[in-house]
Amino acid sequence: MDLNSIRQEIDQIDQELVALLEKRMVCVGQIVEYKEQKGLPVLDQGREREVLEKVDSLVMDEQYRTTIQAQFQDMMKHSRTYQEEVRARD
């Protein structure tokens, strides 16, 4: 495989990831509404711990575990930031 072929494959994966991340953000928007209605805080440490444990169990190749965990932690951090921004607008 040459570099261009690998990059094309990454581009395809990125396209799929963006679609999935947008789908995830739609759900996050629904969570914002629910938490606002119920008076719940943005941060749910128990839920974040559950997500990270689940991710840990899904990683098949040990060499990627730390990086994938960090990516999910970062994604959840950005999700919290988005939730806080939405709440601040309301």
PDB file of N, CA, C and O in Angstrom:
ATOM      1  N   MET A   1       0.843  -1.177   0.000  1.00  0.00           N
ATOM      2  CA  MET A   1       0.000   0.000   0.000  1.00  0.00           C
ATOM      3  C   MET A   1       0.891   1.244   0.000  1.00  0.00           C
ATOM      4  O   MET A   1       1.894   1.287   0.712  1.00  0.00           O
ATOM      5  N   ASP A   2       0.538   2.234  -0.777  1.00  0.00           N
ATOM      6  CA  ASP A   2       1.328   3.465  -0.788  1.00  0.00           C
ATOM      7  C   ASP A   2       0.661   4.510   0.114  1.00  0.00           C
ATOM      8  O   ASP A   2      -0.462   4.317   0.578  1.00  0.00           O
ATOM      9  N   LEU A   3       1.366   5.610   0.352  1.00  0.00           N
ATOM     10  CA  LEU A   3       0.898   6.651   1.261  1.00  0.00           C
ATOM     11  C   LEU A   3      -0.445   7.230   0.828  1.00  0.00           C
ATOM     12  O   LEU A   3      -1.316   7.459   1.667  1.00  0.00           O
ATOM     13  N   ASN A   4      -0.621   7.467  -0.465  1.00  0.00           N
ATOM     14  CA  ASN A   4      -1.892   8.022  -0.948  1.00  0.00           C
ATOM     15  C   ASN A   4      -3.065   7.085  -0.681  1.00  0.00           C
ATOM     16  O   ASN A   4      -4.157   7.533  -0.333  1.00  0.00           O
ATOM     17  N   SER A   5      -2.838   5.804  -0.845  1.00  0.00           N
ATOM     18  CA  SER A   5      -3.904   4.831  -0.578  1.00  0.00           C
ATOM     19  C   SER A   5      -4.283   4.828   0.896  1.00  0.00           C
ATOM     20  O   SER A   5      -5.462   4.769   1.243  1.00  0.00           O
ATOM     21  N   ILE A   6      -3.286   4.891   1.751  1.00  0.00           N
ATOM     22  CA  ILE A   6      -3.550   4.917   3.191  1.00  0.00           C
ATOM     23  C   ILE A   6      -4.313   6.190   3.556  1.00  0.00           C
ATOM     24  O   ILE A   6      -5.259   6.155   4.343  1.00  0.00           O
ATOM     25  N   ARG A   7      -3.893   7.309   2.976  1.00  0.00           N
ATOM     26  CA  ARG A   7      -4.571   8.573   3.260  1.00  0.00           C
ATOM     27  C   ARG A   7      -6.007   8.565   2.748  1.00  0.00           C
ATOM     28  O   ARG A   7      -6.888   9.132   3.393  1.00  0.00           O
ATOM     29  N   GLN A   8      -6.255   7.946   1.624  1.00  0.00           N
ATOM     30  CA  GLN A   8      -7.623   7.831   1.108  1.00  0.00           C
ATOM     31  C   GLN A   8      -8.478   7.008   2.064  1.00  0.00           C
ATOM     32  O   GLN A   8      -9.645   7.324   2.296  1.00  0.00           O
ATOM     33  N   GLU A   9      -7.892   5.959   2.613  1.00  0.00           N
ATOM     34  CA  GLU A   9      -8.626   5.141   3.576  1.00  0.00           C
ATOM     35  C   GLU A   9      -8.939   5.955   4.839  1.00  0.00           C
ATOM     36  O   GLU A   9     -10.043   5.872   5.378  1.00  0.00           O
ATOM     37  N   ILE A  10      -7.969   6.735   5.301  1.00  0.00           N
ATOM     38  CA  ILE A  10      -8.194   7.596   6.466  1.00  0.00           C
ATOM     39  C   ILE A  10      -9.277   8.623   6.152  1.00  0.00           C
ATOM     40  O   ILE A  10     -10.135   8.888   6.994  1.00  0.00           O
ATOM     41  N   ASP A  11      -9.251   9.203   4.957  1.00  0.00           N
ATOM     42  CA  ASP A  11     -10.287  10.166   4.567  1.00  0.00           C
ATOM     43  C   ASP A  11     -11.677   9.537   4.623  1.00  0.00           C
ATOM     44  O   ASP A  11     -12.632  10.176   5.065  1.00  0.00           O
ATOM     45  N   GLN A  12     -11.788   8.310   4.185  1.00  0.00           N
ATOM     46  CA  GLN A  12     -13.074   7.607   4.223  1.00  0.00           C
ATOM     47  C   GLN A  12     -13.506   7.365   5.668  1.00  0.00           C
ATOM     48  O   GLN A  12     -14.670   7.565   6.018  1.00  0.00           O
ATOM     49  N   ILE A  13     -12.583   6.943   6.483  1.00  0.00           N
ATOM     50  CA  ILE A  13     -12.886   6.724   7.902  1.00  0.00           C
ATOM     51  C   ILE A  13     -13.306   8.036   8.555  1.00  0.00           C
ATOM     52  O   ILE A  13     -14.262   8.066   9.330  1.00  0.00           O
ATOM     53  N   ASP A  14     -12.588   9.130   8.241  1.00  0.00           N
ATOM     54  CA  ASP A  14     -12.936  10.436   8.794  1.00  0.00           C
ATOM     55  C   ASP A  14     -14.349  10.839   8.410  1.00  0.00           C
ATOM     56  O   ASP A  14     -15.084  11.386   9.233  1.00  0.00           O
ATOM     57  N   GLN A  15     -14.732  10.576   7.185  1.00  0.00           N
ATOM     58  CA  GLN A  15     -16.087  10.887   6.722  1.00  0.00           C
ATOM     59  C   GLN A  15     -17.118  10.123   7.559  1.00  0.00           C
ATOM     60  O   GLN A  15     -18.136  10.684   7.964  1.00  0.00           O
ATOM     61  N   GLU A  16     -16.847   8.858   7.810  1.00  0.00           N
ATOM     62  CA  GLU A  16     -17.749   8.043   8.615  1.00  0.00           C
ATOM     63  C   GLU A  16     -17.782   8.535  10.059  1.00  0.00           C
ATOM     64  O   GLU A  16     -18.842   8.580  10.682  1.00  0.00           O
ATOM     65  N   LEU A  17     -16.622   8.903  10.584  1.00  0.00           N
ATOM     66  CA  LEU A  17     -16.554   9.411  11.956  1.00  0.00           C
ATOM     67  C   LEU A  17     -17.354  10.701  12.124  1.00  0.00           C
ATOM     68  O   LEU A  17     -18.070  10.865  13.112  1.00  0.00           O
ATOM     69  N   VAL A  18     -17.233  11.610  11.170  1.00  0.00           N
ATOM     70  CA  VAL A  18     -17.979  12.872  11.251  1.00  0.00           C
ATOM     71  C   VAL A  18     -19.477  12.592  11.294  1.00  0.00           C
ATOM     72  O   VAL A  18     -20.199  13.193  12.090  1.00  0.00           O
ATOM     73  N   ALA A  19     -19.941  11.693  10.452  1.00  0.00           N
ATOM     74  CA  ALA A  19     -21.366  11.353  10.451  1.00  0.00           C
ATOM     75  C   ALA A  19     -21.790  10.773  11.798  1.00  0.00           C
ATOM     76  O   ALA A  19     -22.855  11.112  12.314  1.00  0.00           O
ATOM     77  N   LEU A  20     -20.970   9.913  12.360  1.00  0.00           N
ATOM     78  CA  LEU A  20     -21.290   9.320  13.664  1.00  0.00           C
ATOM     79  C   LEU A  20     -21.219  10.358  14.786  1.00  0.00           C
ATOM     80  O   LEU A  20     -22.041  10.339  15.703  1.00  0.00           O
ATOM     81  N   LEU A  21     -20.247  11.254  14.715  1.00  0.00           N
ATOM     82  CA  LEU A  21     -20.143  12.293  15.738  1.00  0.00           C
ATOM     83  C   LEU A  21     -21.329  13.245  15.682  1.00  0.00           C
ATOM     84  O   LEU A  21     -21.828  13.679  16.720  1.00  0.00           O
ATOM     85  N   GLU A  22     -21.780  13.569  14.486  1.00  0.00           N
ATOM     86  CA  GLU A  22     -22.975  14.411  14.369  1.00  0.00           C
ATOM     87  C   GLU A  22     -24.192  13.694  14.950  1.00  0.00           C
ATOM     88  O   GLU A  22     -25.011  14.312  15.630  1.00  0.00           O
ATOM     89  N   LYS A  23     -24.310  12.427  14.689  1.00  0.00           N
ATOM     90  CA  LYS A  23     -25.412  11.633  15.236  1.00  0.00           C
ATOM     91  C   LYS A  23     -25.334  11.614  16.766  1.00  0.00           C
ATOM     92  O   LYS A  23     -26.356  11.698  17.447  1.00  0.00           O
ATOM     93  N   ARG A  24     -24.117  11.503  17.294  1.00  0.00           N
ATOM     94  CA  ARG A  24     -23.913  11.513  18.742  1.00  0.00           C
ATOM     95  C   ARG A  24     -24.317  12.863  19.321  1.00  0.00           C
ATOM     96  O   ARG A  24     -24.932  12.923  20.386  1.00  0.00           O
ATOM     97  N   MET A  25     -23.976  13.948  18.626  1.00  0.00           N
ATOM     98  CA  MET A  25     -24.301  15.285  19.117  1.00  0.00           C
ATOM     99  C   MET A  25     -25.810  15.536  19.130  1.00  0.00           C
ATOM    100  O   MET A  25     -26.303  16.277  19.980  1.00  0.00           O
ATOM    101  N   VAL A  26     -26.536  14.937  18.215  1.00  0.00           N
ATOM    102  CA  VAL A  26     -27.998  15.030  18.259  1.00  0.00           C
ATOM    103  C   VAL A  26     -28.496  14.441  19.579  1.00  0.00           C
ATOM    104  O   VAL A  26     -29.372  15.006  20.234  1.00  0.00           O
ATOM    105  N   CYS A  27     -27.928  13.308  19.953  1.00  0.00           N
ATOM    106  CA  CYS A  27     -28.298  12.682  21.230  1.00  0.00           C
ATOM    107  C   CYS A  27     -27.898  13.562  22.409  1.00  0.00           C
ATOM    108  O   CYS A  27     -28.646  13.687  23.379  1.00  0.00           O
ATOM    109  N   VAL A  28     -26.723  14.168  22.323  1.00  0.00           N
ATOM    110  CA  VAL A  28     -26.274  15.078  23.380  1.00  0.00           C
ATOM    111  C   VAL A  28     -27.261  16.227  23.528  1.00  0.00           C
ATOM    112  O   VAL A  28     -27.572  16.639  24.646  1.00  0.00           O
ATOM    113  N   GLY A  29     -27.753  16.744  22.415  1.00  0.00           N
ATOM    114  CA  GLY A  29     -28.764  17.792  22.470  1.00  0.00           C
ATOM    115  C   GLY A  29     -30.015  17.346  23.212  1.00  0.00           C
ATOM    116  O   GLY A  29     -30.608  18.122  23.961  1.00  0.00           O
ATOM    117  N   GLN A  30     -30.413  16.107  23.004  1.00  0.00           N
ATOM    118  CA  GLN A  30     -31.574  15.559  23.701  1.00  0.00           C
ATOM    119  C   GLN A  30     -31.284  15.417  25.193  1.00  0.00           C
ATOM    120  O   GLN A  30     -32.162  15.622  26.031  1.00  0.00           O
ATOM    121  N   ILE A  31     -30.038  15.062  25.509  1.00  0.00           N
ATOM    122  CA  ILE A  31     -29.647  14.938  26.910  1.00  0.00           C
ATOM    123  C   ILE A  31     -29.688  16.300  27.596  1.00  0.00           C
ATOM    124  O   ILE A  31     -30.107  16.404  28.749  1.00  0.00           O
ATOM    125  N   VAL A  32     -29.253  17.348  26.887  1.00  0.00           N
ATOM    126  CA  VAL A  32     -29.304  18.703  27.450  1.00  0.00           C
ATOM    127  C   VAL A  32     -30.741  19.038  27.846  1.00  0.00           C
ATOM    128  O   VAL A  32     -30.991  19.514  28.954  1.00  0.00           O
ATOM    129  N   GLU A  33     -31.673  18.791  26.945  1.00  0.00           N
ATOM    130  CA  GLU A  33     -33.081  19.084  27.231  1.00  0.00           C
ATOM    131  C   GLU A  33     -33.569  18.299  28.444  1.00  0.00           C
ATOM    132  O   GLU A  33     -34.230  18.852  29.323  1.00  0.00           O
ATOM    133  N   TYR A  34     -33.246  17.021  28.489  1.00  0.00           N
ATOM    134  CA  TYR A  34     -33.683  16.177  29.605  1.00  0.00           C
ATOM    135  C   TYR A  34     -33.104  16.691  30.921  1.00  0.00           C
ATOM    136  O   TYR A  34     -33.823  16.850  31.907  1.00  0.00           O
ATOM    137  N   LYS A  35     -31.793  16.948  30.923  1.00  0.00           N
ATOM    138  CA  LYS A  35     -31.152  17.402  32.163  1.00  0.00           C
ATOM    139  C   LYS A  35     -31.708  18.746  32.618  1.00  0.00           C
ATOM    140  O   LYS A  35     -31.861  18.979  33.817  1.00  0.00           O
ATOM    141  N   GLU A  36     -32.008  19.625  31.676  1.00  0.00           N
ATOM    142  CA  GLU A  36     -32.594  20.917  32.043  1.00  0.00           C
ATOM    143  C   GLU A  36     -33.973  20.723  32.678  1.00  0.00           C
ATOM    144  O   GLU A  36     -34.290  21.358  33.684  1.00  0.00           O
ATOM    145  N   GLN A  37     -34.788  19.850  32.093  1.00  0.00           N
ATOM    146  CA  GLN A  37     -36.134  19.602  32.606  1.00  0.00           C
ATOM    147  C   GLN A  37     -36.093  18.998  34.005  1.00  0.00           C
ATOM    148  O   GLN A  37     -36.942  19.296  34.846  1.00  0.00           O
ATOM    149  N   LYS A  38     -35.095  18.143  34.248  1.00  0.00           N
ATOM    150  CA  LYS A  38     -35.004  17.445  35.530  1.00  0.00           C
ATOM    151  C   LYS A  38     -34.099  18.157  36.533  1.00  0.00           C
ATOM    152  O   LYS A  38     -33.959  17.713  37.672  1.00  0.00           O
ATOM    153  N   GLY A  39     -33.489  19.258  36.108  1.00  0.00           N
ATOM    154  CA  GLY A  39     -32.601  19.996  36.998  1.00  0.00           C
ATOM    155  C   GLY A  39     -31.316  19.243  37.326  1.00  0.00           C
ATOM    156  O   GLY A  39     -30.771  19.380  38.421  1.00  0.00           O
ATOM    157  N   LEU A  40     -30.841  18.457  36.380  1.00  0.00           N
ATOM    158  CA  LEU A  40     -29.635  17.661  36.595  1.00  0.00           C
ATOM    159  C   LEU A  40     -28.398  18.422  36.125  1.00  0.00           C
ATOM    160  O   LEU A  40     -28.470  19.222  35.192  1.00  0.00           O
ATOM    161  N   PRO A  41     -27.269  18.168  36.773  1.00  0.00           N
ATOM    162  CA  PRO A  41     -26.036  18.825  36.349  1.00  0.00           C
ATOM    163  C   PRO A  41     -25.529  18.260  35.019  1.00  0.00           C
ATOM    164  O   PRO A  41     -25.900  17.160  34.610  1.00  0.00           O
ATOM    165  N   VAL A  42     -24.683  19.035  34.365  1.00  0.00           N
ATOM    166  CA  VAL A  42     -24.096  18.582  33.104  1.00  0.00           C
ATOM    167  C   VAL A  42     -23.224  17.358  33.344  1.00  0.00           C
ATOM    168  O   VAL A  42     -23.352  16.357  32.639  1.00  0.00           O
ATOM    169  N   LEU A  43     -22.352  17.431  34.319  1.00  0.00           N
ATOM    170  CA  LEU A  43     -21.406  16.345  34.564  1.00  0.00           C
ATOM    171  C   LEU A  43     -22.052  15.215  35.350  1.00  0.00           C
ATOM    172  O   LEU A  43     -22.626  15.425  36.419  1.00  0.00           O
ATOM    173  N   ASP A  44     -21.945  14.017  34.797  1.00  0.00           N
ATOM    174  CA  ASP A  44     -22.370  12.789  35.470  1.00  0.00           C
ATOM    175  C   ASP A  44     -21.156  11.868  35.489  1.00  0.00           C
ATOM    176  O   ASP A  44     -20.928  11.105  34.550  1.00  0.00           O
ATOM    177  N   GLN A  45     -20.384  11.947  36.564  1.00  0.00           N
ATOM    178  CA  GLN A  45     -19.134  11.184  36.638  1.00  0.00           C
ATOM    179  C   GLN A  45     -19.362   9.681  36.548  1.00  0.00           C
ATOM    180  O   GLN A  45     -18.552   8.958  35.969  1.00  0.00           O
ATOM    181  N   GLY A  46     -20.462   9.215  37.120  1.00  0.00           N
ATOM    182  CA  GLY A  46     -20.767   7.782  37.061  1.00  0.00           C
ATOM    183  C   GLY A  46     -20.973   7.326  35.618  1.00  0.00           C
ATOM    184  O   GLY A  46     -20.473   6.275  35.216  1.00  0.00           O
ATOM    185  N   ARG A  47     -21.697   8.104  34.860  1.00  0.00           N
ATOM    186  CA  ARG A  47     -21.946   7.769  33.452  1.00  0.00           C
ATOM    187  C   ARG A  47     -20.655   7.800  32.657  1.00  0.00           C
ATOM    188  O   ARG A  47     -20.406   6.916  31.837  1.00  0.00           O
ATOM    189  N   GLU A  48     -19.825   8.820  32.897  1.00  0.00           N
ATOM    190  CA  GLU A  48     -18.559   8.897  32.168  1.00  0.00           C
ATOM    191  C   GLU A  48     -17.674   7.693  32.498  1.00  0.00           C
ATOM    192  O   GLU A  48     -17.005   7.148  31.620  1.00  0.00           O
ATOM    193  N   ARG A  49     -17.676   7.291  33.744  1.00  0.00           N
ATOM    194  CA  ARG A  49     -16.912   6.103  34.142  1.00  0.00           C
ATOM    195  C   ARG A  49     -17.435   4.864  33.420  1.00  0.00           C
ATOM    196  O   ARG A  49     -16.655   4.035  32.950  1.00  0.00           O
ATOM    197  N   GLU A  50     -18.762   4.743  33.334  1.00  0.00           N
ATOM    198  CA  GLU A  50     -19.371   3.610  32.615  1.00  0.00           C
ATOM    199  C   GLU A  50     -18.942   3.594  31.149  1.00  0.00           C
ATOM    200  O   GLU A  50     -18.585   2.546  30.611  1.00  0.00           O
ATOM    201  N   VAL A  51     -18.979   4.767  30.508  1.00  0.00           N
ATOM    202  CA  VAL A  51     -18.599   4.868  29.093  1.00  0.00           C
ATOM    203  C   VAL A  51     -17.155   4.413  28.915  1.00  0.00           C
ATOM    204  O   VAL A  51     -16.855   3.633  28.011  1.00  0.00           O
ATOM    205  N   LEU A  52     -16.267   4.896  29.768  1.00  0.00           N
ATOM    206  CA  LEU A  52     -14.848   4.541  29.641  1.00  0.00           C
ATOM    207  C   LEU A  52     -14.608   3.061  29.903  1.00  0.00           C
ATOM    208  O   LEU A  52     -13.757   2.447  29.259  1.00  0.00           O
ATOM    209  N   GLU A  53     -15.346   2.488  30.837  1.00  0.00           N
ATOM    210  CA  GLU A  53     -15.229   1.043  31.086  1.00  0.00           C
ATOM    211  C   GLU A  53     -15.707   0.257  29.871  1.00  0.00           C
ATOM    212  O   GLU A  53     -15.094  -0.740  29.490  1.00  0.00           O
ATOM    213  N   LYS A  54     -16.795   0.705  29.268  1.00  0.00           N
ATOM    214  CA  LYS A  54     -17.326   0.042  28.073  1.00  0.00           C
ATOM    215  C   LYS A  54     -16.331   0.138  26.922  1.00  0.00           C
ATOM    216  O   LYS A  54     -16.070  -0.847  26.231  1.00  0.00           O
ATOM    217  N   VAL A  55     -15.775   1.344  26.721  1.00  0.00           N
ATOM    218  CA  VAL A  55     -14.774   1.537  25.669  1.00  0.00           C
ATOM    219  C   VAL A  55     -13.590   0.609  25.907  1.00  0.00           C
ATOM    220  O   VAL A  55     -13.089  -0.023  24.977  1.00  0.00           O
ATOM    221  N   ASP A  56     -13.152   0.533  27.148  1.00  0.00           N
ATOM    222  CA  ASP A  56     -12.027  -0.330  27.495  1.00  0.00           C
ATOM    223  C   ASP A  56     -12.301  -1.779  27.093  1.00  0.00           C
ATOM    224  O   ASP A  56     -11.407  -2.477  26.613  1.00  0.00           O
ATOM    225  N   SER A  57     -13.531  -2.220  27.291  1.00  0.00           N
ATOM    226  CA  SER A  57     -13.874  -3.604  26.957  1.00  0.00           C
ATOM    227  C   SER A  57     -13.991  -3.825  25.448  1.00  0.00           C
ATOM    228  O   SER A  57     -13.907  -4.961  24.981  1.00  0.00           O
ATOM    229  N   LEU A  58     -14.184  -2.744  24.684  1.00  0.00           N
ATOM    230  CA  LEU A  58     -14.349  -2.864  23.234  1.00  0.00           C
ATOM    231  C   LEU A  58     -13.031  -2.825  22.464  1.00  0.00           C
ATOM    232  O   LEU A  58     -12.955  -3.305  21.333  1.00  0.00           O
ATOM    233  N   VAL A  59     -11.999  -2.257  23.076  1.00  0.00           N
ATOM    234  CA  VAL A  59     -10.714  -2.145  22.386  1.00  0.00           C
ATOM    235  C   VAL A  59     -10.117  -3.539  22.224  1.00  0.00           C
ATOM    236  O   VAL A  59      -9.927  -4.268  23.198  1.00  0.00           O
ATOM    237  N   MET A  60      -9.828  -3.892  20.984  1.00  0.00           N
ATOM    238  CA  MET A  60      -9.314  -5.225  20.683  1.00  0.00           C
ATOM    239  C   MET A  60      -7.784  -5.288  20.717  1.00  0.00           C
ATOM    240  O   MET A  60      -7.208  -6.307  21.099  1.00  0.00           O
ATOM    241  N   ASP A  61      -7.146  -4.219  20.325  1.00  0.00           N
ATOM    242  CA  ASP A  61      -5.687  -4.212  20.234  1.00  0.00           C
ATOM    243  C   ASP A  61      -5.123  -3.351  21.359  1.00  0.00           C
ATOM    244  O   ASP A  61      -5.298  -2.132  21.372  1.00  0.00           O
ATOM    245  N   GLU A  62      -4.458  -3.988  22.283  1.00  0.00           N
ATOM    246  CA  GLU A  62      -3.946  -3.337  23.498  1.00  0.00           C
ATOM    247  C   GLU A  62      -3.104  -2.095  23.203  1.00  0.00           C
ATOM    248  O   GLU A  62      -3.123  -1.144  23.985  1.00  0.00           O
ATOM    249  N   GLN A  63      -2.381  -2.086  22.110  1.00  0.00           N
ATOM    250  CA  GLN A  63      -1.499  -0.950  21.825  1.00  0.00           C
ATOM    251  C   GLN A  63      -2.259   0.349  21.586  1.00  0.00           C
ATOM    252  O   GLN A  63      -1.668   1.427  21.651  1.00  0.00           O
ATOM    253  N   TYR A  64      -3.560   0.264  21.310  1.00  0.00           N
ATOM    254  CA  TYR A  64      -4.371   1.454  21.052  1.00  0.00           C
ATOM    255  C   TYR A  64      -5.207   1.888  22.253  1.00  0.00           C
ATOM    256  O   TYR A  64      -5.830   2.949  22.224  1.00  0.00           O
ATOM    257  N   ARG A  65      -5.222   1.083  23.296  1.00  0.00           N
ATOM    258  CA  ARG A  65      -6.121   1.305  24.439  1.00  0.00           C
ATOM    259  C   ARG A  65      -6.002   2.716  25.031  1.00  0.00           C
ATOM    260  O   ARG A  65      -7.009   3.409  25.178  1.00  0.00           O
ATOM    261  N   THR A  66      -4.805   3.137  25.363  1.00  0.00           N
ATOM    262  CA  THR A  66      -4.608   4.441  26.006  1.00  0.00           C
ATOM    263  C   THR A  66      -5.052   5.582  25.096  1.00  0.00           C
ATOM    264  O   THR A  66      -5.694   6.530  25.549  1.00  0.00           O
ATOM    265  N   THR A  67      -4.714   5.488  23.831  1.00  0.00           N
ATOM    266  CA  THR A  67      -5.080   6.537  22.880  1.00  0.00           C
ATOM    267  C   THR A  67      -6.591   6.609  22.692  1.00  0.00           C
ATOM    268  O   THR A  67      -7.161   7.700  22.666  1.00  0.00           O
ATOM    269  N   ILE A  68      -7.230   5.485  22.563  1.00  0.00           N
ATOM    270  CA  ILE A  68      -8.681   5.464  22.366  1.00  0.00           C
ATOM    271  C   ILE A  68      -9.386   5.973  23.619  1.00  0.00           C
ATOM    272  O   ILE A  68     -10.348   6.735  23.523  1.00  0.00           O
ATOM    273  N   GLN A  69      -8.917   5.557  24.788  1.00  0.00           N
ATOM    274  CA  GLN A  69      -9.496   6.062  26.039  1.00  0.00           C
ATOM    275  C   GLN A  69      -9.381   7.584  26.091  1.00  0.00           C
ATOM    276  O   GLN A  69     -10.336   8.269  26.457  1.00  0.00           O
ATOM    277  N   ALA A  70      -8.208   8.115  25.724  1.00  0.00           N
ATOM    278  CA  ALA A  70      -7.989   9.566  25.748  1.00  0.00           C
ATOM    279  C   ALA A  70      -8.920  10.269  24.761  1.00  0.00           C
ATOM    280  O   ALA A  70      -9.436  11.348  25.053  1.00  0.00           O
ATOM    281  N   GLN A  71      -9.133   9.666  23.605  1.00  0.00           N
ATOM    282  CA  GLN A  71     -10.032  10.268  22.618  1.00  0.00           C
ATOM    283  C   GLN A  71     -11.456  10.336  23.152  1.00  0.00           C
ATOM    284  O   GLN A  71     -12.155  11.326  22.936  1.00  0.00           O
ATOM    285  N   PHE A  72     -11.890   9.292  23.848  1.00  0.00           N
ATOM    286  CA  PHE A  72     -13.237   9.309  24.414  1.00  0.00           C
ATOM    287  C   PHE A  72     -13.343  10.306  25.559  1.00  0.00           C
ATOM    288  O   PHE A  72     -14.365  10.976  25.703  1.00  0.00           O
ATOM    289  N   GLN A  73     -12.306  10.411  26.369  1.00  0.00           N
ATOM    290  CA  GLN A  73     -12.319  11.408  27.438  1.00  0.00           C
ATOM    291  C   GLN A  73     -12.423  12.810  26.843  1.00  0.00           C
ATOM    292  O   GLN A  73     -13.173  13.650  27.342  1.00  0.00           O
ATOM    293  N   ASP A  74     -11.677  13.053  25.790  1.00  0.00           N
ATOM    294  CA  ASP A  74     -11.716  14.354  25.130  1.00  0.00           C
ATOM    295  C   ASP A  74     -13.091  14.614  24.516  1.00  0.00           C
ATOM    296  O   ASP A  74     -13.617  15.723  24.610  1.00  0.00           O
ATOM    297  N   MET A  75     -13.663  13.601  23.896  1.00  0.00           N
ATOM    298  CA  MET A  75     -14.978  13.749  23.285  1.00  0.00           C
ATOM    299  C   MET A  75     -16.026  14.078  24.354  1.00  0.00           C
ATOM    300  O   MET A  75     -16.892  14.925  24.134  1.00  0.00           O
ATOM    301  N   MET A  76     -15.949  13.417  25.493  1.00  0.00           N
ATOM    302  CA  MET A  76     -16.914  13.697  26.554  1.00  0.00           C
ATOM    303  C   MET A  76     -16.695  15.098  27.139  1.00  0.00           C
ATOM    304  O   MET A  76     -17.655  15.772  27.513  1.00  0.00           O
ATOM    305  N   LYS A  77     -15.439  15.531  27.216  1.00  0.00           N
ATOM    306  CA  LYS A  77     -15.148  16.887  27.690  1.00  0.00           C
ATOM    307  C   LYS A  77     -15.794  17.913  26.752  1.00  0.00           C
ATOM    308  O   LYS A  77     -16.412  18.874  27.211  1.00  0.00           O
ATOM    309  N   HIS A  78     -15.652  17.708  25.463  1.00  0.00           N
ATOM    310  CA  HIS A  78     -16.255  18.623  24.490  1.00  0.00           C
ATOM    311  C   HIS A  78     -17.781  18.549  24.533  1.00  0.00           C
ATOM    312  O   HIS A  78     -18.461  19.553  24.316  1.00  0.00           O
ATOM    313  N   SER A  79     -18.305  17.388  24.806  1.00  0.00           N
ATOM    314  CA  SER A  79     -19.747  17.231  24.945  1.00  0.00           C
ATOM    315  C   SER A  79     -20.253  18.039  26.139  1.00  0.00           C
ATOM    316  O   SER A  79     -21.286  18.701  26.048  1.00  0.00           O
ATOM    317  N   ARG A  80     -19.523  17.987  27.265  1.00  0.00           N
ATOM    318  CA  ARG A  80     -19.903  18.779  28.435  1.00  0.00           C
ATOM    319  C   ARG A  80     -19.850  20.274  28.123  1.00  0.00           C
ATOM    320  O   ARG A  80     -20.739  21.031  28.514  1.00  0.00           O
ATOM    321  N   THR A  81     -18.803  20.687  27.417  1.00  0.00           N
ATOM    322  CA  THR A  81     -18.674  22.090  27.046  1.00  0.00           C
ATOM    323  C   THR A  81     -19.866  22.521  26.200  1.00  0.00           C
ATOM    324  O   THR A  81     -20.432  23.592  26.419  1.00  0.00           O
ATOM    325  N   TYR A  82     -20.246  21.690  25.237  1.00  0.00           N
ATOM    326  CA  TYR A  82     -21.396  21.989  24.393  1.00  0.00           C
ATOM    327  C   TYR A  82     -22.662  22.112  25.249  1.00  0.00           C
ATOM    328  O   TYR A  82     -23.451  23.041  25.074  1.00  0.00           O
ATOM    329  N   GLN A  83     -22.847  21.171  26.172  1.00  0.00           N
ATOM    330  CA  GLN A  83     -24.024  21.207  27.039  1.00  0.00           C
ATOM    331  C   GLN A  83     -24.068  22.500  27.848  1.00  0.00           C
ATOM    332  O   GLN A  83     -25.123  23.120  27.986  1.00  0.00           O
ATOM    333  N   GLU A  84     -22.922  22.896  28.376  1.00  0.00           N
ATOM    334  CA  GLU A  84     -22.851  24.137  29.157  1.00  0.00           C
ATOM    335  C   GLU A  84     -23.163  25.353  28.293  1.00  0.00           C
ATOM    336  O   GLU A  84     -23.836  26.282  28.741  1.00  0.00           O
ATOM    337  N   GLU A  85     -22.678  25.347  27.065  1.00  0.00           N
ATOM    338  CA  GLU A  85     -22.949  26.465  26.147  1.00  0.00           C
ATOM    339  C   GLU A  85     -24.433  26.549  25.822  1.00  0.00           C
ATOM    340  O   GLU A  85     -25.000  27.642  25.789  1.00  0.00           O
ATOM    341  N   VAL A  86     -25.059  25.421  25.586  1.00  0.00           N
ATOM    342  CA  VAL A  86     -26.497  25.406  25.280  1.00  0.00           C
ATOM    343  C   VAL A  86     -27.282  25.914  26.479  1.00  0.00           C
ATOM    344  O   VAL A  86     -28.213  26.705  26.328  1.00  0.00           O
ATOM    345  N   ARG A  87     -26.915  25.470  27.649  1.00  0.00           N
ATOM    346  CA  ARG A  87     -27.613  25.913  28.862  1.00  0.00           C
ATOM    347  C   ARG A  87     -27.436  27.411  29.085  1.00  0.00           C
ATOM    348  O   ARG A  87     -28.363  28.085  29.535  1.00  0.00           O
ATOM    349  N   ALA A  88     -26.273  27.928  28.777  1.00  0.00           N
ATOM    350  CA  ALA A  88     -26.005  29.359  28.979  1.00  0.00           C
ATOM    351  C   ALA A  88     -26.838  30.215  28.024  1.00  0.00           C
ATOM    352  O   ALA A  88     -27.183  31.349  28.353  1.00  0.00           O
ATOM    353  N   ARG A  89     -27.160  29.682  26.852  1.00  0.00           N
ATOM    354  CA  ARG A  89     -27.971  30.419  25.880  1.00  0.00           C
ATOM    355  C   ARG A  89     -29.430  30.491  26.288  1.00  0.00           C
ATOM    356  O   ARG A  89     -30.144  31.430  25.936  1.00  0.00           O
ATOM    357  N   ASP A  90     -29.861  29.486  27.035  1.00  0.00           N
ATOM    358  CA  ASP A  90     -31.299  29.411  27.415  1.00  0.00           C
ATOM    359  C   ASP A  90     -31.638  30.319  28.560  1.00  0.00           C
ATOM    360  O   ASP A  90     -32.791  30.368  28.989  1.00  0.00           O
TER     361      ASP A  90
END
